[in-house]
Amino acid sequence: MRVDSMKKAATLATLAMLLCSAQGLAQAQAPSQTPAQATAQKWPERPIKWIIPYAAGGTSDTLTRIVGQKLGERLGQPIVIENKAGAGGNLGSDFVAKSAPDGYTLLLGNIGPMAVSPTLTKNLPYDPERDLIPISLLMAYGNVIMVNNDFQVKTLKDLLVYGKTHNVSFAGNGVGTSLHLTGEMLAKRGNIKLTHIPYRGGPPGLVDAIAGVVPMVIDPVSSAIPMVNGGKLRALAITSPERSPLLPDVPTVAEQGVPGFEVTGWVGVLVPKGTPEPIVKRLVTEFTAVMKMPEIQKTVADMGSYIPPLGPDYFAKYIRSETDRWRQLIQSANIKVE
């Protein structure tokens, strides 16, 4: 009996040693977790900053605040919106490009800093493709060409005649934005004289157009709707390929003697290059979910806009195609940053 008990104890001891050895081998063979992976597992642990590279009050600002609230609810951390206007959106974009790639700084990117500035701006301090990771497009929209109610130009056809002998100034929200490029494309296609007056955001330009400080302003459809429907400005045309259901009486540019004319503004979200892949994937998942919410889709529609295909692959391709498109206009029209 005593011998059997000793054998049994020895066997159990041997099994215990083998089990410990197996566990140690497994731990040794398992890949060690990097600091980035450890951080990604805990993310987010604090508020997330979302940079808008334009002044408060515009289309981008409005969308970001609405989406940011829903995103924060899903992530369990507040999304802090911060406006960093300047240099046509390049200032805020550069700030994010140089921020720590830890998932706590997001960028609202659009046509100017992402697709125009690489060609238009000499010595650009960041490279969108090298320094940023696209998460998803969020919204796309047409722009509206409007004039002061006392300006003698009543229609776009009038402008195409008047602009051949007069230099018409127009307000836009910074150099290289879709509003600036809308005017440049119209000047080239219509063979007229237009001078861009850059403002630090859309609202100041609207105010000056209403006051007659500048005769013309180009602004996103969401901002134009209350101006036009409220009788504060007169709409000449919308730059989308079709009329907006919220401004059904405003014809497209293409309808009025400039066939094929189309400019679409867009906004999307990006993060600094080097952001851990698990965080990038989580952001893609959460932004996609937010943009599919019925209340968000209604908000976008009420702004006269639409939600384009979502996700990083489409967004990356779209940025490249937009960069190529606007490079051709900038070079052919010899557009310079003064």
N, C-alpha and C positions, 0 to 999 in steps of 0.2 A: 504494500500500500504506500509506504513511504517512498519507495523507488519510483512508483507511478506518479506520485505527486511531484517529485523532483523533475521527472521528465516533462510533465505537463507545464511546470513553471518555466523550464528551460525553453520549451517550444514557444510559449507565449512571449518570452523575452526576445527570442530570435525574430518572431513575427513583428514585434514592436520596433526592433532595430531596422528590419527591412522596410517597414512603413515609413519610418523617419527618413531613411535613406532615399526612398522614392519621392517623398515630399521635397526633400532638399534638392534632388536632381531636377524635379519639375520646376522648382523656383529658380534654379540656376539657368534652366533652358528657356524659361519664359522671358520675353523681351522686357527690359526695364522701361518704366514709364518716364517719358521726357517731361520737363517742367511745363512745356506748352500743353501737353496732353492732360497733365494734372490740373492746369488752370482751366482748360476747356471743360473738364468734367464738372467743375464748380460754377462755371459761368451761367448766368450773371449773378454776381454777389453784391453789386452796387449799381447806382443809376448809370444809364447809358446816355452819352451825349450825341445828339444828332445835329450836325452843322448844316445850316442853310447859307450858301454863299451870297445871299442877297438880303436887302432890307425887308423888314417885317411888313406884312400886309398884302403881298402879292399872291399869285396863284400857287407858287411853290410853297410859300409859307403856310397858306391855308390848308393845303393837302397834307403837309408834313405834320401839322398839329393834330389833325383828325386821325391820321393813320398812326401817329406816335402814341396816342392815348390807347388805341386798341392793341398795339404791339406791346406796350408796357403791361397791360392787363394779362396778356398771354405769357409774358416772360417773368412776371412777378417782380419787376423792377421798373421804376419810373423812367420815361424817356424825356430827357431834358433838351428842349429845342434852343439852339443858340444861333443867332444871325451874325455872320461875319461877312459883311458886304465889302466890296472893293475890287477894282481891277477887272470888272466884268465877270465876277465870280471866281477869278483865279486865286484871290487871296484866301478865301475859305477852303477852296479845293486843295491848295498847297498845304494849308494847315493840317488837313486830314491826311494827305499823302505822307506827311512827316510825323504823324502821330504814332503812338505805340500800337503795334498790331495785336491788340489783346481783346478786340470785340467791344470795347467801351467807347469807340468813336466811329460814328457813321457819317457819310456824306450824302447830301442830296445833290446828285449830278444832273446836268442837262446839256443841251446842245453846245452852249458856248464853251465852258471850261473843258468838256470832254471831247468835242468833235471839231471845234473851230479854232480854239487857242493854239493847239499844236502847230497849225499852219500860220495863223495870224500874228501870234506873239513871239517876238524874238527872245531868246534866252529864257524860255518858260521854265520856271524852277521845278516843275514836276512833269512826269510823263504819265498820262492816264493809263496806258497799257502796261507800263513797267511798274508803276507805283501803287496801282489800285486794283481791287478785285470787284467785278460787277456782281451784284446780288440779284437785282431784277429791275426791269422797267416798272413804273407804277401808273403812269398816266400820259396820254398824248392828246393834243388839242390844236385847233387852228388859231391863227391870230387875226385880229380885226384892225383894218385901217380906218381911222376916224379923223375927223377934222372939227375945228371950232365952228360953232353954229353960224358965226358971222363971216367965215371965210367964203370967198366967192366961188370956190370949187364945190359943186353940189354932187357930182358923181365921179366914179373912177375914170370914166371916159373924159370928163372935164379935166381931171388931173393929168391925164396922159397928153392933153393938148396944152394946158397951162404950163406944165413942167418942162416943156421944150424951150420956153423963152424965159421962165422964171425959176430961180433956185428955191425950192421949198424945203424948209427945215422940218424935221420930225423928231419927236421924243421917243426914246427907247430906254430899256433898263440896263444899259451898259454895252460896252464894245464887245462884239463877237457873239451876242445873244441871238436867239431866233428872231427877235424883234428888229435888231440891227440888220441882220442878214435878209429879212423880208424886204426892208427898204432898199438894200443894195441890189437884190435880185430884181425888184420892180424897176429900179432906175436903169439897170442894164437891159432888161427885156423890153421896157417901154421906151428906152432911149430918151429919158428925161433926167432933170437935175434934182437930186434930193440930197440934203445934208443931215446926217445923223447927229442928234444932240443927246449924248449919253447921260442918264440919270442913275442915281444909286437906288435902283428899284423902280417898280412900275408906278406906285401911287404919286410920287412927286411929278412925274411926267404928265399924268392925267390931270393933276391940279393945274399945271401950267397951260395945258391945252385948253381946258375949260376957261381959264382966264384970258386966253389969247396971247400968252407969252410966246408960245410956239403954235403955228397954225395946224399942225398935224401930229398925231400920235399913233403908234402901233402897239397894241396890247393883246394879251391872251383873251380868248373869248369869254372866259369866266369873269374877268374884270370889265370887259366891254359891255356885257349884258345890262348891268344896272345903269351904265352911262348912256347907252343908246335908248333903252326902254324908258329911262327917266328924262330923256330929252336934253341931257347935258352936252352930248356930242352927237355929231352926225356920222353914221357908218357909211363908208364908201364900198367896202368889200371885205370878205373873209377869205383867208388864204388856204383853207382846206379844199379838197377836191369836190365836196358837196356842201350845200347850205346847211347851217345849223338849225335843228328843229326849234331851238330857243330864240333864234333870230331869223325866222323864215323869210323875211322881206329883204334881207341883206344878201345880195348876189355874190357869187365867188369872183375872184380875180379872173379866172379862166373864162367866165361868162361874158366878160366885158372887154374883150379884145386882146387878151394875153393868154392864148391857148396853152394848156399844159402846165400853167403856173400852179405850184403847190409848195407850201412851207408848213411843216408840222412841228410844233414845239413838243417837247417831251421831258419828263423827269424820271429819274430812277435812283436807286440807292447803291452805294459802293462802300467798301471798307479798305483800310490800308493793306498793301501786299504783305504777306507773311502772317496774316491772321490765321490761327489754327483751323484746319479743315473741319473739325467737328463744329466749331462756332459758325463757320461759313454755311455749312449745311443746315444748321439750326435756324440761322437767319433766313435762308432761302425758304425753308418750310414755314416759318412763322409769317413772313411777308406774303407769301402765296396765300396762306390761310386768311390773313387780314383782307387782302384785296378781293377775295372771293366772298366776303361777307355781304349780304344783301344791302345793309345800310351804307357800306362803303361804296358799293356799286351805284347806289342811288345818288350818293353825294357827288361822285364823279360825273354822273349823267347830268345832275342839276348844275354842274359847272360848265356844261356844254362840251364835255370831254369824254374820252373813252379809255378803257383799260386795255393795253396791248398785250401780246403774249408775254407770259410771266416766266421767270427763271433766268439763271446766269448765262446759259449758252446763247439764247436768242439775244440777250442784252449785249453780250460781247460782240457778236456778229453785227448787230445794229450800230453800235458805236463805230466799228470799222467802216461800215458802208456810209454812215453819215460823215465821217472824217474824209473819206474819198470824195464824196459829193461836194462838200463845202470847200475842200481844197481847190477843186476845179474852178469854182466861182471866184474865190479869193484871188487866185492867180490870174484868171482871165480878165477880171475887173480891176486888177492891180489895187486891191483894197489894202490900205496901210493903217496901222495904229499910230495915231498922231501923238 
